[in-house]
């Protein structure tokens, strides 16, 4: 069963000012950092080694409620970022340090 948690994306994040003026969108790197933050908070001994793959399917804008869903499969974590049930981003992370 996948674990789920809200993905913290502050509407005043500094990256939004230049990405894109007038129509702010969270950059992919900000989304990935939020994913990393949630995963390491949920599992403190987790060590992320690499982003094996990532797809960004829909823009994430300030004020959107995004939920992170993930499952660990051996030495990898598959994740999905969801807004109102629709996948906005997904990917796979290489990990170590989790039993």
Buried (B, 14 or more C-beta within 10 A) or exposed (E): EEBEEEBEBEEEBEEBEEBEEEEBBBBBEBBBBBBBEBBBEEBEEBEBEEBEEBEBEEEBBEEBEBBBBBEBEEEBBBBBBBBEEEEBBBBBBEBEEBE
